[in-house]
Amino acid sequence: MIKKIDHIAIAVENLERAIETFKSVLGCASETIIIEEVASENVRVALIPLGESRIELLQPLGDDNAIARFLAKNGEGMHHIALETDDISHETERLESSGLKPLGSQKEGAGGKQIIFLHPKQTNRVLLEITQEPH
């Protein structure tokens, strides 16, 4: 079962500049922001808390990854919405049984979470990510 919106991801050209913008917009302190690199996606990520959810800023680390291609095609902006579940394997099976095919296989994302994506062609032009907290 999907529990909540885990995060809203925004593709950015310059992570530091985007962090400053969102710190101003959200009124949050620097020490609440987590910055990490996600090797599986070849990106730098800033996770900014917002209630029970987060804003996730994504900066590509090179020109050959999904975020770099997104920025080249669309410019900066919303990339995906992530939905949290307690059982990503069960959710994947449930989604597949309803005719939705995940993009690729389950892998590790930011914060050690297990993730899988659904293609926007299947979900009203919104890239959806399903996430599960690490055990």
Secondary structure, DSSP 8 states (H G I E B T S, - for coil): -EEEEEEEEEE-S-HHHHHHHHHHHHT--GGG-EEEEETTTTEEEEEEEETTEEEEEEEESSSSSHHHHHHHHH-SEEEEEEEEES-HHHHHHHHHHTT--EEEEEEE-GGG-EEEEE-TTTTTT--EEEEE---
